[in-house]
Amino acid sequence: MPNRHDTKLNLSAGFLSVAVALILVGLKLWALGQTGSLAVAATLADSAMDLMMSLGGLIAIAYAAKPADEDHNFGHSSAEDLAALGQSLFIIISAAVIATAAIFRLLDDTVTLPEQEGLGITILLVSILITLGLVLWQRHVARQTGNKVVKADSLHYLGDLIPNLGAIIALWASAAFGLHQIDSVVALGAAALLVVGALRIGKTAWDALMDRQADPDMIKGICAIADDFAGVHGYHDLKTRVAGSRVFVNLHIELDGSQTLDEAHAIGAGLRRAIIAAYPRADVLIHKDPIGVQKHPDDHR
């Protein structure tokens, strides 16, 4: 499980994400009422989904931090992946709603232009500044803890900056040139960006839920540590899987069969510490085999 410092950092990012989402929803609701802009509506829908995802992410962070128990011997970190998968589905739904509304507006010749564009632009600029502050803190926390929910939330909020900038352009074009179609085109672009981000987040979460192996660079790093570790004459059956911000590592090492159990244990424990020192969020299990051991005929796996 994450240490207390990591847990506090993750929770701080979760609470801040919820607070920022609430502020942005309130600001954009007011801006939508004042402007009637579909591009603003797109960013509002995105912020509303952000609020739902931030709440779900906060719950997942708190749940994933729970220690292992009798029912969950490997901890609760998979809650991070489940939350991230749910986030991606919500994003895709919101993108579909935005795109549908934009297409209908493009086909409607009677649509009126947005109003009070200057006010809308001001609100969106404030939203961008608030979002940037949140993203900077989330990226700091993600670097420190490796939490997948915080990392996904940070990527999504970073992606939100593009629709917000697009909405500003749409409002400016409407005010300067009377181009009401720009509003819908920007909304379609925002929807496309949401889908791309959702698919990226969803794939990462799905891979983890399906016990996909760890990053190839990490696997190479573990192999390099085992290759150079004193007393280890070889290794096999290196298996890894990812759950949230944790990586579970199983490794069989080959040792001198004539040494004492205490000596074999010391080598295995030392290798485990070396791997954890290089990858602090790894959960490592070392199995010790004598050199040249052959698989028993009754072992079918």
Phi and psi restraints in degrees (value plus and minus 20) as a CYANA .aco file:
   2 PRO   PHI     -84.0   -44.0
   2 PRO   PSI     130.6   170.6
   3 ASN   PHI     -92.9   -52.9
   3 ASN   PSI     151.9   191.9
   4 ARG   PHI     -83.2   -43.2
   4 ARG   PSI     -58.2   -18.2
   5 HIS   PHI     -82.3   -42.3
   5 HIS   PSI     -66.0   -26.0
   6 ASP   PHI     -81.8   -41.8
   6 ASP   PSI     -62.4   -22.4
   7 THR   PHI     -81.2   -41.2
   7 THR   PSI     -63.0   -23.0
   8 LYS   PHI     -83.3   -43.3
   8 LYS   PSI     -62.1   -22.1
   9 LEU   PHI     -83.0   -43.0
   9 LEU   PSI     -65.6   -25.6
  10 ASN   PHI     -82.0   -42.0
  10 ASN   PSI     -63.4   -23.4
  11 LEU   PHI     -85.7   -45.7
  11 LEU   PSI     -57.6   -17.6
  12 SER   PHI     -82.6   -42.6
  12 SER   PSI     -60.8   -20.8
  13 ALA   PHI     -85.2   -45.2
  13 ALA   PSI     -58.0   -18.0
  14 GLY   PHI     -86.0   -46.0
  14 GLY   PSI     -66.8   -26.8
  15 PHE   PHI     -84.5   -44.5
  15 PHE   PSI     -61.0   -21.0
  16 LEU   PHI     -84.7   -44.7
  16 LEU   PSI     -58.2   -18.2
  17 SER   PHI     -81.5   -41.5
  17 SER   PSI     -64.2   -24.2
  18 VAL   PHI     -83.4   -43.4
  18 VAL   PSI     -64.6   -24.6
  19 ALA   PHI     -82.3   -42.3
  19 ALA   PSI     -64.7   -24.7
  20 VAL   PHI     -84.3   -44.3
  20 VAL   PSI     -61.8   -21.8
  21 ALA   PHI     -81.5   -41.5
  21 ALA   PSI     -60.9   -20.9
  22 LEU   PHI     -82.0   -42.0
  22 LEU   PSI     -64.5   -24.5
  23 ILE   PHI     -82.5   -42.5
  23 ILE   PSI     -64.8   -24.8
  24 LEU   PHI     -86.6   -46.6
  24 LEU   PSI     -58.7   -18.7
  25 VAL   PHI     -82.1   -42.1
  25 VAL   PSI     -64.5   -24.5
  26 GLY   PHI     -82.6   -42.6
  26 GLY   PSI     -65.3   -25.3
  27 LEU   PHI     -83.0   -43.0
  27 LEU   PSI     -63.5   -23.5
  28 LYS   PHI     -96.1   -56.1
  28 LYS   PSI     -49.3    -9.3
  29 LEU   PHI     -80.5   -40.5
  29 LEU   PSI     -64.7   -24.7
  30 TRP   PHI     -85.3   -45.3
  30 TRP   PSI     -63.3   -23.3
  31 ALA   PHI     -83.6   -43.6
  31 ALA   PSI     -58.4   -18.4
  32 LEU   PHI     -84.7   -44.7
  32 LEU   PSI     -61.9   -21.9
  33 GLY   PHI     -83.8   -43.8
  33 GLY   PSI     -51.3   -11.3
  34 GLN   PHI    -103.0   -63.0
  34 GLN   PSI     -50.6   -10.6
  35 THR   PHI    -128.1   -88.1
  35 THR   PSI     -53.0   -13.0
  36 GLY   PHI      49.2    89.2
  36 GLY   PSI      -0.9    39.1
  37 SER   PHI    -101.8   -61.8
  37 SER   PSI     112.1   152.1
  38 LEU   PHI     -89.3   -49.3
  38 LEU   PSI     -53.0   -13.0
  39 ALA   PHI     -83.1   -43.1
  39 ALA   PSI     -59.3   -19.3
  40 VAL   PHI     -86.5   -46.5
  40 VAL   PSI     -59.0   -19.0
  41 ALA   PHI     -80.8   -40.8
  41 ALA   PSI     -57.4   -17.4
  42 ALA   PHI     -83.2   -43.2
  42 ALA   PSI     -63.7   -23.7
  43 THR   PHI     -90.2   -50.2
  43 THR   PSI     -50.6   -10.6
  44 LEU   PHI     -85.6   -45.6
  44 LEU   PSI     -66.2   -26.2
  45 ALA   PHI     -80.4   -40.4
  45 ALA   PSI     -60.0   -20.0
  46 ASP   PHI     -83.4   -43.4
  46 ASP   PSI     -63.0   -23.0
  47 SER   PHI     -88.2   -48.2
  47 SER   PSI     -55.2   -15.2
  48 ALA   PHI     -83.9   -43.9
  48 ALA   PSI     -61.3   -21.3
  49 MET   PHI     -87.3   -47.3
  49 MET   PSI     -56.2   -16.2
  50 ASP   PHI     -77.9   -37.9
  50 ASP   PSI     -61.6   -21.6
  51 LEU   PHI     -82.6   -42.6
  51 LEU   PSI     -64.8   -24.8
  52 MET   PHI     -82.6   -42.6
  52 MET   PSI     -63.9   -23.9
  53 MET   PHI     -88.6   -48.6
  53 MET   PSI     -57.2   -17.2
  54 SER   PHI     -85.6   -45.6
  54 SER   PSI     -60.0   -20.0
  55 LEU   PHI     -83.7   -43.7
  55 LEU   PSI     -65.7   -25.7
  56 GLY   PHI     -83.1   -43.1
  56 GLY   PSI     -60.1   -20.1
  57 GLY   PHI     -83.8   -43.8
  57 GLY   PSI     -60.3   -20.3
  58 LEU   PHI     -82.7   -42.7
  58 LEU   PSI     -62.9   -22.9
  59 ILE   PHI     -83.1   -43.1
  59 ILE   PSI     -61.9   -21.9
  60 ALA   PHI     -84.8   -44.8
  60 ALA   PSI     -60.2   -20.2
  61 ILE   PHI     -81.4   -41.4
  61 ILE   PSI     -65.6   -25.6
  62 ALA   PHI     -85.0   -45.0
  62 ALA   PSI     -61.3   -21.3
  63 TYR   PHI     -89.7   -49.7
  63 TYR   PSI     -61.6   -21.6
  64 ALA   PHI     -85.2   -45.2
  64 ALA   PSI     -43.4    -3.4
  65 ALA   PHI     -98.4   -58.4
  65 ALA   PSI     -30.0    10.0
  66 LYS   PHI     -84.3   -44.3
  66 LYS   PSI     122.3   162.3
  67 PRO   PHI     -90.9   -50.9
  67 PRO   PSI     144.1   184.1
  68 ALA   PHI     -81.2   -41.2
  68 ALA   PSI     127.6   167.6
  69 ASP   PHI    -158.0  -118.0
  69 ASP   PSI    -191.0  -151.0
  70 GLU   PHI     -84.8   -44.8
  70 GLU   PSI     -51.6   -11.6
  71 ASP   PHI    -108.6   -68.6
  71 ASP   PSI     -41.9    -1.9
  72 HIS   PHI    -151.2  -111.2
  72 HIS   PSI      61.0   101.0
  73 ASN   PHI     -85.8   -45.8
  73 ASN   PSI     -43.0    -3.0
  74 PHE   PHI    -123.4   -83.4
  74 PHE   PSI      -3.9    36.1
  75 GLY   PHI      68.1   108.1
  75 GLY   PSI    -188.0  -148.0
  76 HIS   PHI    -142.2  -102.2
  76 HIS   PSI      -0.5    39.5
  77 SER   PHI     -88.1   -48.1
  77 SER   PSI     -37.7     2.3
  78 SER   PHI     -85.8   -45.8
  78 SER   PSI     -35.4     4.6
  79 ALA   PHI     -79.7   -39.7
  79 ALA   PSI     -50.5   -10.5
  80 GLU   PHI     -81.7   -41.7
  80 GLU   PSI     -63.9   -23.9
  81 ASP   PHI     -88.6   -48.6
  81 ASP   PSI     -60.0   -20.0
  82 LEU   PHI     -83.3   -43.3
  82 LEU   PSI     -61.6   -21.6
  83 ALA   PHI     -84.3   -44.3
  83 ALA   PSI     -62.2   -22.2
  84 ALA   PHI     -84.0   -44.0
  84 ALA   PSI     -57.9   -17.9
  85 LEU   PHI     -86.0   -46.0
  85 LEU   PSI     -61.7   -21.7
  86 GLY   PHI     -82.4   -42.4
  86 GLY   PSI     -59.1   -19.1
  87 GLN   PHI     -78.8   -38.8
  87 GLN   PSI     -65.0   -25.0
  88 SER   PHI     -83.7   -43.7
  88 SER   PSI     -58.0   -18.0
  89 LEU   PHI     -86.3   -46.3
  89 LEU   PSI     -62.3   -22.3
  90 PHE   PHI     -81.8   -41.8
  90 PHE   PSI     -60.3   -20.3
  91 ILE   PHI     -83.0   -43.0
  91 ILE   PSI     -63.4   -23.4
  92 ILE   PHI     -83.5   -43.5
  92 ILE   PSI     -60.0   -20.0
  93 ILE   PHI     -82.8   -42.8
  93 ILE   PSI     -65.7   -25.7
  94 SER   PHI     -84.1   -44.1
  94 SER   PSI     -57.6   -17.6
  95 ALA   PHI     -84.1   -44.1
  95 ALA   PSI     -59.4   -19.4
  96 ALA   PHI     -84.3   -44.3
  96 ALA   PSI     -60.5   -20.5
  97 VAL   PHI     -84.1   -44.1
  97 VAL   PSI     -65.2   -25.2
  98 ILE   PHI     -82.3   -42.3
  98 ILE   PSI     -66.1   -26.1
  99 ALA   PHI     -83.6   -43.6
  99 ALA   PSI     -61.3   -21.3
 100 THR   PHI     -81.7   -41.7
 100 THR   PSI     -65.5   -25.5
 101 ALA   PHI     -83.4   -43.4
 101 ALA   PSI     -58.6   -18.6
 102 ALA   PHI     -86.0   -46.0
 102 ALA   PSI     -61.5   -21.5
 103 ILE   PHI     -84.6   -44.6
 103 ILE   PSI     -64.5   -24.5
 104 PHE   PHI     -81.7   -41.7
 104 PHE   PSI     -58.2   -18.2
 105 ARG   PHI     -89.4   -49.4
 105 ARG   PSI     -56.3   -16.3
 106 LEU   PHI     -82.8   -42.8
 106 LEU   PSI     -52.6   -12.6
 107 LEU   PHI    -105.0   -65.0
 107 LEU   PSI     -27.6    12.4
 108 ASP   PHI    -121.1   -81.1
 108 ASP   PSI      93.8   133.8
 109 ASP   PHI     -97.7   -57.7
 109 ASP   PSI     -30.3     9.7
 110 THR   PHI    -116.5   -76.5
 110 THR   PSI     -14.2    25.8
 111 VAL   PHI     -85.5   -45.5
 111 VAL   PSI     114.6   154.6
 112 THR   PHI    -105.1   -65.1
 112 THR   PSI     137.3   177.3
 113 LEU   PHI     -93.9   -53.9
 113 LEU   PSI     133.6   173.6
 114 PRO   PHI     -79.3   -39.3
 114 PRO   PSI     135.6   175.6
 115 GLU   PHI    -135.7   -95.7
 115 GLU   PSI     141.4   181.4
 116 GLN   PHI      25.7    65.7
 116 GLN   PSI      33.4    73.4
 117 GLU   PHI     -79.6   -39.6
 117 GLU   PSI     -56.7   -16.7
 118 GLY   PHI     -80.7   -40.7
 118 GLY   PSI     -60.5   -20.5
 119 LEU   PHI     -84.4   -44.4
 119 LEU   PSI     -62.9   -22.9
 120 GLY   PHI     -81.9   -41.9
 120 GLY   PSI     -62.5   -22.5
 121 ILE   PHI     -82.1   -42.1
 121 ILE   PSI     -61.1   -21.1
 122 THR   PHI     -81.3   -41.3
 122 THR   PSI     -64.7   -24.7
 123 ILE   PHI     -82.3   -42.3
 123 ILE   PSI     -62.2   -22.2
 124 LEU   PHI     -87.3   -47.3
 124 LEU   PSI     -56.5   -16.5
 125 LEU   PHI     -83.3   -43.3
 125 LEU   PSI     -61.9   -21.9
 126 VAL   PHI     -81.8   -41.8
 126 VAL   PSI     -61.3   -21.3
 127 SER   PHI     -81.3   -41.3
 127 SER   PSI     -59.9   -19.9
 128 ILE   PHI     -84.3   -44.3
 128 ILE   PSI     -62.6   -22.6
 129 LEU   PHI     -84.3   -44.3
 129 LEU   PSI     -63.2   -23.2
 130 ILE   PHI     -83.4   -43.4
 130 ILE   PSI     -63.5   -23.5
 131 THR   PHI     -83.8   -43.8
 131 THR   PSI     -60.8   -20.8
 132 LEU   PHI     -79.8   -39.8
 132 LEU   PSI     -62.1   -22.1
 133 GLY   PHI     -80.9   -40.9
 133 GLY   PSI     -63.2   -23.2
 134 LEU   PHI     -83.1   -43.1
 134 LEU   PSI     -66.3   -26.3
 135 VAL   PHI     -80.7   -40.7
 135 VAL   PSI     -61.4   -21.4
 136 LEU   PHI     -80.7   -40.7
 136 LEU   PSI     -62.7   -22.7
 137 TRP   PHI     -89.4   -49.4
 137 TRP   PSI     -61.8   -21.8
 138 GLN   PHI     -82.0   -42.0
 138 GLN   PSI     -61.5   -21.5
 139 ARG   PHI     -85.2   -45.2
 139 ARG   PSI     -57.2   -17.2
 140 HIS   PHI     -82.6   -42.6
 140 HIS   PSI     -66.4   -26.4
 141 VAL   PHI     -84.2   -44.2
 141 VAL   PSI     -63.5   -23.5
 142 ALA   PHI     -81.8   -41.8
 142 ALA   PSI     -58.7   -18.7
 143 ARG   PHI     -84.8   -44.8
 143 ARG   PSI     -56.5   -16.5
 144 GLN   PHI     -96.5   -56.5
 144 GLN   PSI     -58.6   -18.6
 145 THR   PHI    -132.2   -92.2
 145 THR   PSI     -41.9    -1.9
 146 GLY   PHI      52.1    92.1
 146 GLY   PSI      -4.7    35.3
 147 ASN   PHI     -87.0   -47.0
 147 ASN   PSI     107.5   147.5
 148 LYS   PHI     -91.6   -51.6
 148 LYS   PSI     -55.5   -15.5
 149 VAL   PHI     -86.6   -46.6
 149 VAL   PSI     -64.6   -24.6
 150 VAL   PHI     -83.3   -43.3
 150 VAL   PSI     -61.2   -21.2
 151 LYS   PHI     -84.1   -44.1
 151 LYS   PSI     -64.2   -24.2
 152 ALA   PHI     -85.6   -45.6
 152 ALA   PSI     -61.6   -21.6
 153 ASP   PHI     -82.6   -42.6
 153 ASP   PSI     -59.2   -19.2
 154 SER   PHI     -84.4   -44.4
 154 SER   PSI     -64.5   -24.5
 155 LEU   PHI     -82.2   -42.2
 155 LEU   PSI     -59.4   -19.4
 156 HIS   PHI     -88.6   -48.6
 156 HIS   PSI     -64.3   -24.3
 157 TYR   PHI     -84.6   -44.6
 157 TYR   PSI     -54.5   -14.5
 158 LEU   PHI     -84.3   -44.3
 158 LEU   PSI     -59.6   -19.6
 159 GLY   PHI     -86.4   -46.4
 159 GLY   PSI     -46.2    -6.2
 160 ASP   PHI     -84.3   -44.3
 160 ASP   PSI     -44.1    -4.1
 161 LEU   PHI     -83.1   -43.1
 161 LEU   PSI     -53.0   -13.0
 162 ILE   PHI     -87.7   -47.7
 162 ILE   PSI     -68.7   -28.7
 163 PRO   PHI     -79.6   -39.6
 163 PRO   PSI     -56.4   -16.4
 164 ASN   PHI     -84.7   -44.7
 164 ASN   PSI     -63.7   -23.7
 165 LEU   PHI     -84.1   -44.1
 165 LEU   PSI     -58.8   -18.8
 166 GLY   PHI     -83.6   -43.6
 166 GLY   PSI     -58.7   -18.7
 167 ALA   PHI     -85.4   -45.4
 167 ALA   PSI     -57.1   -17.1
 168 ILE   PHI     -82.8   -42.8
 168 ILE   PSI     -64.3   -24.3
 169 ILE   PHI     -81.7   -41.7
 169 ILE   PSI     -61.7   -21.7
 170 ALA   PHI     -83.0   -43.0
 170 ALA   PSI     -63.7   -23.7
 171 LEU   PHI     -85.7   -45.7
 171 LEU   PSI     -59.4   -19.4
 172 TRP   PHI     -85.3   -45.3
 172 TRP   PSI     -63.9   -23.9
 173 ALA   PHI     -84.3   -44.3
 173 ALA   PSI     -56.2   -16.2
 174 SER   PHI     -85.4   -45.4
 174 SER   PSI     -63.7   -23.7
 175 ALA   PHI     -90.4   -50.4
 175 ALA   PSI     -59.3   -19.3
 176 ALA   PHI    -103.2   -63.2
 176 ALA   PSI     -57.1   -17.1
 177 PHE   PHI    -145.6  -105.6
 177 PHE   PSI     -24.7    15.3
 178 GLY   PHI      49.9    89.9
 178 GLY   PSI       7.7    47.7
 179 LEU   PHI    -111.3   -71.3
 179 LEU   PSI      68.4   108.4
 180 HIS   PHI     -90.4   -50.4
 180 HIS   PSI     -43.6    -3.6
 181 GLN   PHI     -90.1   -50.1
 181 GLN   PSI     -44.6    -4.6
 182 ILE   PHI     -77.1   -37.1
 182 ILE   PSI     -56.5   -16.5
 183 ASP   PHI     -76.7   -36.7
 183 ASP   PSI     -67.0   -27.0
 184 SER   PHI     -92.9   -52.9
 184 SER   PSI     -57.2   -17.2
 185 VAL   PHI     -82.3   -42.3
 185 VAL   PSI     -63.4   -23.4
 186 VAL   PHI     -82.6   -42.6
 186 VAL   PSI     -59.6   -19.6
 187 ALA   PHI     -82.1   -42.1
 187 ALA   PSI     -59.9   -19.9
 188 LEU   PHI     -84.2   -44.2
 188 LEU   PSI     -62.1   -22.1
 189 GLY   PHI     -81.8   -41.8
 189 GLY   PSI     -60.7   -20.7
 190 ALA   PHI     -82.8   -42.8
 190 ALA   PSI     -60.5   -20.5
 191 ALA   PHI     -82.9   -42.9
 191 ALA   PSI     -60.8   -20.8
 192 ALA   PHI     -83.1   -43.1
 192 ALA   PSI     -62.0   -22.0
 193 LEU   PHI     -83.9   -43.9
 193 LEU   PSI     -57.9   -17.9
 194 LEU   PHI     -81.9   -41.9
 194 LEU   PSI     -62.5   -22.5
 195 VAL   PHI     -84.9   -44.9
 195 VAL   PSI     -62.9   -22.9
 196 VAL   PHI     -79.4   -39.4
 196 VAL   PSI     -67.0   -27.0
 197 GLY   PHI     -83.8   -43.8
 197 GLY   PSI     -60.3   -20.3
 198 ALA   PHI     -83.2   -43.2
 198 ALA   PSI     -62.7   -22.7
 199 LEU   PHI     -84.3   -44.3
 199 LEU   PSI     -58.0   -18.0
 200 ARG   PHI     -85.0   -45.0
 200 ARG   PSI     -67.3   -27.3
 201 ILE   PHI     -84.4   -44.4
 201 ILE   PSI     -63.7   -23.7
 202 GLY   PHI     -83.4   -43.4
 202 GLY   PSI     -59.7   -19.7
 203 LYS   PHI     -83.8   -43.8
 203 LYS   PSI     -63.4   -23.4
 204 THR   PHI     -81.0   -41.0
 204 THR   PSI     -64.5   -24.5
 205 ALA   PHI     -86.8   -46.8
 205 ALA   PSI     -62.0   -22.0
 206 TRP   PHI     -82.6   -42.6
 206 TRP   PSI     -63.8   -23.8
 207 ASP   PHI     -78.0   -38.0
 207 ASP   PSI     -62.0   -22.0
 208 ALA   PHI     -88.1   -48.1
 208 ALA   PSI     -62.1   -22.1
 209 LEU   PHI     -85.6   -45.6
 209 LEU   PSI     -45.8    -5.8
 210 MET   PHI    -113.2   -73.2
 210 MET   PSI      -4.5    35.5
 211 ASP   PHI      40.5    80.5
 211 ASP   PSI      18.6    58.6
 212 ARG   PHI     -84.6   -44.6
 212 ARG   PSI     128.3   168.3
 213 GLN   PHI     -86.9   -46.9
 213 GLN   PSI     146.4   186.4
 214 ALA   PHI     -87.9   -47.9
 214 ALA   PSI     152.2   192.2
 215 ASP   PHI     -75.8   -35.8
 215 ASP   PSI     115.9   155.9
 216 PRO   PHI     -74.7   -34.7
 216 PRO   PSI     -55.4   -15.4
 217 ASP   PHI     -84.8   -44.8
 217 ASP   PSI     -57.1   -17.1
 218 MET   PHI     -86.7   -46.7
 218 MET   PSI     -61.8   -21.8
 219 ILE   PHI     -81.9   -41.9
 219 ILE   PSI     -62.7   -22.7
 220 LYS   PHI     -82.1   -42.1
 220 LYS   PSI     -58.8   -18.8
 221 GLY   PHI     -84.2   -44.2
 221 GLY   PSI     -61.7   -21.7
 222 ILE   PHI     -84.4   -44.4
 222 ILE   PSI     -62.2   -22.2
 223 CYS   PHI     -80.9   -40.9
 223 CYS   PSI     -60.8   -20.8
 224 ALA   PHI     -84.1   -44.1
 224 ALA   PSI     -59.4   -19.4
 225 ILE   PHI     -84.2   -44.2
 225 ILE   PSI     -65.4   -25.4
 226 ALA   PHI     -86.4   -46.4
 226 ALA   PSI     -57.5   -17.5
 227 ASP   PHI     -80.7   -40.7
 227 ASP   PSI     -58.4   -18.4
 228 ASP   PHI    -117.3   -77.3
 228 ASP   PSI     -16.6    23.4
 229 PHE   PHI    -104.3   -64.3
 229 PHE   PSI     110.5   150.5
 230 ALA   PHI     -81.5   -41.5
 230 ALA   PSI     113.4   153.4
 231 GLY   PHI      71.9   111.9
 231 GLY   PSI     -34.2     5.8
 232 VAL   PHI    -113.6   -73.6
 232 VAL   PSI      97.0   137.0
 233 HIS   PHI    -114.9   -74.9
 233 HIS   PSI     -24.8    15.2
 234 GLY   PHI     148.1   188.1
 234 GLY   PSI     154.0   194.0
 235 TYR   PHI    -175.2  -135.2
 235 TYR   PSI     141.3   181.3
 236 HIS   PHI    -178.3  -138.3
 236 HIS   PSI     154.6   194.6
 237 ASP   PHI      30.6    70.6
 237 ASP   PSI      26.9    66.9
 238 LEU   PHI     -96.6   -56.6
 238 LEU   PSI      98.1   138.1
 239 LYS   PHI    -148.3  -108.3
 239 LYS   PSI     117.9   157.9
 240 THR   PHI    -154.6  -114.6
 240 THR   PSI     134.0   174.0
 241 ARG   PHI    -170.8  -130.8
 241 ARG   PSI     132.5   172.5
 242 VAL   PHI    -128.6   -88.6
 242 VAL   PSI     117.2   157.2
 243 ALA   PHI    -159.8  -119.8
 243 ALA   PSI      85.8   125.8
 244 GLY   PHI      43.9    83.9
 244 GLY   PSI    -148.1  -108.1
 245 SER   PHI    -114.1   -74.1
 245 SER   PSI     -14.1    25.9
 246 ARG   PHI    -123.9   -83.9
 246 ARG   PSI     129.7   169.7
 247 VAL   PHI    -144.7  -104.7
 247 VAL   PSI     102.9   142.9
 248 PHE   PHI    -113.6   -73.6
 248 PHE   PSI     108.8   148.8
 249 VAL   PHI    -143.5  -103.5
 249 VAL   PSI     104.3   144.3
 250 ASN   PHI    -135.8   -95.8
 250 ASN   PSI     112.1   152.1
 251 LEU   PHI    -166.1  -126.1
 251 LEU   PSI     111.6   151.6
 252 HIS   PHI    -118.5   -78.5
 252 HIS   PSI     106.6   146.6
 253 ILE   PHI    -134.3   -94.3
 253 ILE   PSI     131.1   171.1
 254 GLU   PHI    -125.7   -85.7
 254 GLU   PSI     103.6   143.6
 255 LEU   PHI    -143.6  -103.6
 255 LEU   PSI     146.0   186.0
 256 ASP   PHI     -85.7   -45.7
 256 ASP   PSI      96.5   136.5
 257 GLY   PHI     -89.7   -49.7
 257 GLY   PSI     -33.8     6.2
 258 SER   PHI    -107.6   -67.6
 258 SER   PSI     -28.4    11.6
 259 GLN   PHI     -99.8   -59.8
 259 GLN   PSI     145.9   185.9
 260 THR   PHI     -93.7   -53.7
 260 THR   PSI     142.9   182.9
 261 LEU   PHI     -82.0   -42.0
 261 LEU   PSI     -58.6   -18.6
 262 ASP   PHI     -81.5   -41.5
 262 ASP   PSI     -61.4   -21.4
 263 GLU   PHI     -86.8   -46.8
 263 GLU   PSI     -61.7   -21.7
 264 ALA   PHI     -84.2   -44.2
 264 ALA   PSI     -61.9   -21.9
 265 HIS   PHI     -83.2   -43.2
 265 HIS   PSI     -60.6   -20.6
 266 ALA   PHI     -82.5   -42.5
 266 ALA   PSI     -59.0   -19.0
 267 ILE   PHI     -87.1   -47.1
 267 ILE   PSI     -66.6   -26.6
 268 GLY   PHI     -82.5   -42.5
 268 GLY   PSI     -62.7   -22.7
 269 ALA   PHI     -86.6   -46.6
 269 ALA   PSI     -57.5   -17.5
 270 GLY   PHI     -85.5   -45.5
 270 GLY   PSI     -60.4   -20.4
 271 LEU   PHI     -85.2   -45.2
 271 LEU   PSI     -61.2   -21.2
 272 ARG   PHI     -79.9   -39.9
 272 ARG   PSI     -64.4   -24.4
 273 ARG   PHI     -83.6   -43.6
 273 ARG   PSI     -57.7   -17.7
 274 ALA   PHI     -85.2   -45.2
 274 ALA   PSI     -61.3   -21.3
 275 ILE   PHI     -86.5   -46.5
 275 ILE   PSI     -62.4   -22.4
 276 ILE   PHI     -87.4   -47.4
 276 ILE   PSI     -53.6   -13.6
 277 ALA   PHI     -83.3   -43.3
 277 ALA   PSI     -57.1   -17.1
 278 ALA   PHI     -99.3   -59.3
 278 ALA   PSI     -52.2   -12.2
 279 TYR   PHI    -153.3  -113.3
 279 TYR   PSI      64.7   104.7
 280 PRO   PHI     -78.8   -38.8
 280 PRO   PSI     -43.7    -3.7
 281 ARG   PHI    -119.4   -79.4
 281 ARG   PSI      -2.6    37.4
 282 ALA   PHI    -106.1   -66.1
 282 ALA   PSI     121.8   161.8
 283 ASP   PHI    -129.1   -89.1
 283 ASP   PSI      88.2   128.2
 284 VAL   PHI    -130.1   -90.1
 284 VAL   PSI     110.8   150.8
 285 LEU   PHI    -141.7  -101.7
 285 LEU   PSI     100.3   140.3
 286 ILE   PHI    -127.2   -87.2
 286 ILE   PSI     107.3   147.3
 287 HIS   PHI    -129.3   -89.3
 287 HIS   PSI     115.4   155.4
 288 LYS   PHI    -126.4   -86.4
 288 LYS   PSI     108.4   148.4
 289 ASP   PHI    -142.5  -102.5
 289 ASP   PSI     126.4   166.4
 290 PRO   PHI     -92.9   -52.9
 290 PRO   PSI     133.3   173.3
 291 ILE   PHI     -77.9   -37.9
 291 ILE   PSI     114.0   154.0
 292 GLY   PHI      59.2    99.2
 292 GLY   PSI     -11.5    28.5
 293 VAL   PHI     -82.2   -42.2
 293 VAL   PSI     119.9   159.9
 294 GLN   PHI    -125.7   -85.7
 294 GLN   PSI     128.1   168.1
 295 LYS   PHI     -85.1   -45.1
 295 LYS   PSI     112.2   152.2
 296 HIS   PHI     -87.3   -47.3
 296 HIS   PSI     119.5   159.5
 297 PRO   PHI     -80.7   -40.7
 297 PRO   PSI     -42.4    -2.4
 298 ASP   PHI    -104.4   -64.4
 298 ASP   PSI     -27.3    12.7
 299 ASP   PHI    -107.4   -67.4
 299 ASP   PSI      85.0   125.0
 300 HIS   PHI    -109.9   -69.9
 300 HIS   PSI     -27.6    12.4
